[in-house]
Amino acid sequence: MKFHYDEYFGQALRVRRLIKMDFDRVFRKEGCDILLTPVTSGIPPLFSEISDTDGYKRECQDDFYTQPCNLAGVPAISVPFMRTADGFPIGVQIIADHLKDGTALDVAEKLYEYSVAQL
């Protein structure tokens, strides 16, 4: 492990730092209060459509929207927002700046109230 430290762990730390810097730029330099993103890349598949090989690939694709927040350490919350024509839930992720958890929760509450009123 010692020999591969920079190759793997060091590289992962550099990527994490770049992601954090992107969030810092958006929230601090651009003056953004909240980011809204999808939670997943599409609607949930039916159970019958999931295979062992496709399931892992799909899981990795769906993590695309949520993992950057975890890596950067910014508060994020996902809430149901609406439904497709077929009744599948669609979620939205609310992302806030560091230590702005309350802002993310306030927006999540409003979006959730809106979604309940629409259903």
C-alpha positions as CSV (number, residue, x, y, z in Angstrom):
1,M,0.0,0.0,0.0
2,K,2.8,2.4,0.9
3,F,4.2,2.1,-2.7
4,H,0.8,3.0,-4.3
5,Y,-0.1,5.8,-1.9
6,D,0.3,8.6,-4.4
7,E,-1.0,6.6,-7.3
8,Y,-4.4,5.9,-5.6
9,F,-5.0,7.7,-2.4
10,G,-3.1,10.9,-3.3
11,Q,-5.0,11.0,-6.6
12,A,-8.3,10.5,-4.8
13,L,-7.5,13.4,-2.5
14,R,-6.7,15.7,-5.4
15,V,-10.0,14.9,-7.1
16,R,-11.8,15.5,-3.9
17,R,-10.1,18.9,-3.5
18,L,-11.1,19.9,-7.1
19,I,-14.7,19.0,-6.4
20,K,-14.7,21.0,-3.2
21,M,-13.1,23.9,-5.0
22,D,-15.9,23.8,-7.7
23,F,-18.6,24.0,-4.9
24,D,-16.7,26.8,-3.2
25,R,-16.6,28.8,-6.5
26,V,-20.3,28.3,-7.2
27,F,-21.4,29.2,-3.7
28,R,-19.0,31.9,-2.7
29,K,-17.7,33.6,-5.9
30,E,-20.9,33.1,-8.0
31,G,-23.1,34.0,-5.1
32,C,-25.4,30.9,-5.4
33,D,-27.4,30.0,-2.3
34,I,-28.8,26.6,-3.4
35,L,-28.2,24.1,-6.2
36,L,-31.0,21.9,-7.4
37,T,-30.1,18.7,-9.2
38,P,-31.8,15.5,-10.1
39,V,-31.2,12.6,-7.6
40,T,-30.9,10.0,-10.3
41,S,-30.3,9.8,-14.0
42,G,-33.8,8.5,-14.7
43,I,-36.9,6.9,-13.4
44,P,-36.6,3.8,-11.2
45,P,-36.6,0.6,-13.2
46,L,-39.2,-2.1,-12.6
47,F,-37.9,-4.9,-10.5
48,S,-38.2,-7.3,-13.5
49,E,-35.9,-5.0,-15.5
50,I,-33.0,-5.2,-13.1
51,S,-30.3,-7.8,-13.7
52,D,-27.2,-8.4,-11.6
53,T,-24.9,-6.8,-14.2
54,D,-27.2,-3.9,-15.0
55,G,-27.9,-3.2,-11.4
56,Y,-24.4,-2.3,-10.5
57,K,-23.9,-0.2,-13.6
58,R,-27.2,1.6,-13.0
59,E,-26.2,2.2,-9.3
60,C,-22.9,3.8,-10.4
61,Q,-24.7,6.0,-12.9
62,D,-27.3,7.1,-10.3
63,D,-24.6,8.0,-7.8
64,F,-23.3,10.5,-10.3
65,Y,-25.5,13.3,-8.9
66,T,-25.1,12.5,-5.1
67,Q,-21.5,11.5,-4.7
68,P,-19.9,15.0,-5.3
69,C,-21.7,16.4,-2.3
70,N,-20.4,13.5,-0.1
71,L,-16.9,14.1,-1.4
72,A,-17.0,17.8,-0.9
73,G,-18.7,17.7,2.5
74,V,-21.5,20.0,1.6
75,P,-25.0,19.5,3.0
76,A,-27.4,17.9,0.6
77,I,-30.9,16.4,1.0
78,S,-33.1,14.6,-1.5
79,V,-36.9,15.0,-1.5
80,P,-39.7,13.6,-3.7
81,F,-40.8,16.4,-6.0
82,M,-43.2,15.0,-8.6
83,R,-44.3,11.9,-10.4
84,T,-44.0,10.8,-14.0
85,A,-47.1,10.1,-16.1
86,D,-46.7,6.4,-15.1
87,G,-46.7,7.4,-11.4
88,F,-42.9,6.9,-10.7
89,P,-41.5,9.3,-8.2
90,I,-38.9,11.9,-9.3
91,G,-36.7,13.4,-6.6
92,V,-34.7,16.6,-6.4
93,Q,-31.5,17.1,-4.5
94,I,-31.0,20.4,-2.7
95,I,-27.3,21.3,-2.1
96,A,-26.1,24.2,0.1
97,D,-22.8,25.7,1.0
98,H,-20.8,24.4,4.0
99,L,-22.5,25.0,7.3
100,K,-25.8,26.1,5.6
101,D,-27.6,22.9,6.5
102,G,-30.6,25.0,7.7
103,T,-31.0,26.6,4.3
104,A,-31.0,23.2,2.6
105,L,-33.6,22.0,5.1
106,D,-35.8,25.1,4.6
107,V,-35.8,24.7,0.8
108,A,-36.4,20.9,1.1
109,E,-39.5,21.6,3.3
110,K,-40.9,24.1,0.8
111,L,-40.3,21.8,-2.1
112,Y,-41.8,18.8,-0.3
113,E,-44.9,20.9,0.7
114,Y,-45.3,21.9,-3.0
115,S,-45.0,18.3,-4.1
116,V,-47.6,17.1,-1.7
117,A,-50.0,19.8,-2.8
118,Q,-49.5,18.7,-6.5
119,L,-50.2,15.0,-5.8
